[in-house]
Amino acid sequence: MKSYSVTDVGQKRQVNQDYVFASEEPVGNLPNLFVVADGMGGHKAGDFASSFAVQILLHTILEDENQNPIKIIRNAVEEANRKVLEAAKQHAEMEGMGTTMVLVTIVDDYAYVANVGDSRLYLIEDKILQITKDHSLVEEMVRRGLITKEEAKTHPDKNIITRVLGIGPEVEVDFFDIHLKENSTLLLCSDGLSNMVSDDDIWRIANTSRDLRETGMRLVSLANENGGKDNIAVVLVQPDTKEVEVC
């Protein structure tokens, strides 16, 4: 397995509210773990929310005796949600903070993915496929056929997120599993990348770079060249697998 992770503050923001975690080694009963969190909130609240949520996630996973990766992840995300909400209630300056989260663990030939919010996971092979579904107002409008995907890119309500960790006592988590091919690459990213770099450009860069580090750096550079309107987070993973089927 190979991986590379990077965050960048972008061209417009003063504080980096994106947070990444990448471990090719076991984390508790998970054989590996990769996470992107994109914080929201005034002052440094978003910065705190993303990093705090990931730390709670890791602590919970380390203490979980379950063997099922979905149960482990669900428990950890739900605990992170509770702790972020609790912290916001205890500190007035952090009221309303929250964070997106997308994460994956790879077990044998399967990738188990979870997400809340509009940070994404892509599967890159002979084409690029967005696995996660954005929990955002404009994405819901696209699904209902009210606007097109092209219209969504410039819609004035583009930044309204409909699901996020730390806002309410319950959080709904989406889960996906992917049967991996031999040459699969997984990309986790915040909207600071996906809003600035098209899927086609992501695929092109991934397929013309020498390694994951070059891919990550080129993606960040292009996001900044295209405006860098938000913080940028990128985690790239190439699993070790010999399978030839994707489900």
N, C-alpha and C positions, 0 to 999 in steps of 0.2 A: 504493500500500500504506500502511496505517495500523497502528500498534501502540501498546500501552501495557503497562508492566510495573511491578509493585510487590511488595514483601515487607513483612511485619509480624511482630513477635515473638510476637503473640498475648497471651493473658491469663494464661497459666500458666508460661511458660518465661522464663528469665533471658537466654538467648543465642539469637540467630537463626541456626539451622543451615541455613536455606533460602538458596539462591543463584539468581539469575536473570541471564540475558544476553539482550539483544534488539538485533538489528541489521537494519535494513531495507536496509542497504548490503552489498555483497559481502564475504564472509569467505573469502579464498583463492578457490577455484574454485566456491564456493557463492554464489548470488546474494543470499542473506540467511540469517539463522540466529536461531533463538529456542530458549532452553534453560531448563529448571527442574531444579534438583538439590536433593535433600533429604538432608542429612547425618545420620549416626548415629554415636554413640560418646561415651564419657565426657568430662567437662570440655569443652575446646574442640576435641576431635578431630573431632566431626561438623561443626563450623563450618569447620574446615580442609579436611576431606574434600570437601565440596561445592564450595567455592571453588577448591581445588587441582585437582579433577577437571575443572572447566570451563576453567580456564586451560590445562591440558594438552590438552584437547580443541581449544581454539582454536589453540594453537601447532601442533598436529599438522595441523589443517586448512589452516593457512596455508602449511605446507611440502609439502602433498600435491599432486602434479602430475596426479593422476587427474582425469578429467572426469565420471565417473559418480558422482552424489551418494550412492548407497547405499554404494559402495566407500569414498568419502571418509569418510562418517559411521562406517561399521564400523571402519575403521582407527583413527579418532580415539577412538572409545569404547573399543576394545580397548587402545589405548595409555594412555588415562586409567586404565583398570582396573589395568594393570601398574604405573603410577607411584604410584597410591594404595596398592597393596599393598606396593610397595617402601618407601614412606615409613613405613608402619605397622610394617614389620619393623625399620626403622632407629631408631625412637623408641618406647621401651617405653610411654610415656604415651599413645600413639596406637594401641596394639594393639587390633585388632577394629573399627577405624573403617571406615566405608564410606559410600556415597551412592547414592541412586536417581538416575536421570536420564531425562528425557523431552525430546526435541528435534524440531524440524521445520525444513525448508527448503522454500521454495515456488519451483518451477521452472515457468514458464508457468502452466498451469492445474492443475498437480498439486502436492499437498503430500506430501512424503516424510517419514515419521514414524519415529522409533526410540524404544524405551523399555526400561529395566531397572528393576524395582522397582514401587512402587505410586503414583508420581506419574503423572498422567493427561493425555491430550489428548482434548478434546471437539470435535466439530463441531456448531456451532449454526446452524440454518437455520429452517425452519418447525417443526422439532422439535429436540431435543438428543440427540446420539448419542455415547456413549463409544467412541472409536476404539481406544484402547489397552486391554490386559487387565492387571489388577493381578497382579503376581507376589507373592502372599501366600497364607498358609495358608488363611484363610477363603474367599478367592476360589476356590482349588482345591476346597475343600469344596462351594462353590456349584456349580461346574462338574460335580462328580460327583453332584450331587443329594442330598448329605448334609444340607445346611441350605438355607434359603431366603435370598434377598437381604435380606429384612427381618431375619432372625435374624443375618445376618452383621454388620449395623450395630452390634449390641451384644454380639457374641461376645467372650469373655474373651481369645481368642488373636488378636484383630483386628490387633494391631501386629506379628505375626510375618511378616517378609518372606522370601520364598523365593529371590529373586534380587536382588543388589546389586553395585555396583562396588566393588572393592577388597578383597574377602574371599578370593577364590581366584585362581589363575593364569589361569583361563579365565573368560570371561563370555559368556553367551548373550543376544543382543540380538534383540528382536522388531522387525520392520519392517512398516510399513503404507503404502499410497499411496492418496490420495484425489483423485478428479477433482472439482474445485471448481465450485460454482455462482457466479452473479454476486454474491449477497449472503451468501456464506458467512462465518462468523466462527469462528476457531480459538481455543480456550482451553486453555492449558497450566497445570497447577496441582499443588501438593503436596497431600498428604492432609490438611493443616491446613485446606484449603478443602473438599475433597470429603467429609471426615468431619463437617463442621459445617454444610454447606449442601447441601440436596437438589438433585438434578438439575432438578426442576421449578422451584425457586426460582432456580437459575442461569439457566434459560431465561427466566423471567419478568423478571429484572433486565436481562438482555441485550437484551430486546425492549421495555423501557420506559425505557431510559437514552438520553440525548441523544448520547453519544459513548463511546468506549472508556475514557477516563479515568473518567467517571462510573460506567460498568459496573464497572471494577476497584475503585474506592473503595467502591461499594455492596456488592460481594461480600466485601471484607475486613471492612467494618463488620458485615455480617450474621454472618459467621463468628465475630467477637468477641462479638456480642450473644448468639449461641447457645452460648457457653462459651469460645471461643478456646483450646482445650486444647493446641494445637500452633502452631508457626510457620506462617505463611500465605504462599504464593507464588502470584502470578497473572501470566500473560502472555497478552495478547489480541492477535490479529492479524486484520486484514481485508485479504485479498489484492485486487489489481486483476485481475479476470477478467470475461469476458463469457459464459463457458460456462454451459450450462443443464443439465448432466447430472452425476450423481454415480455413481461405480462403487464 
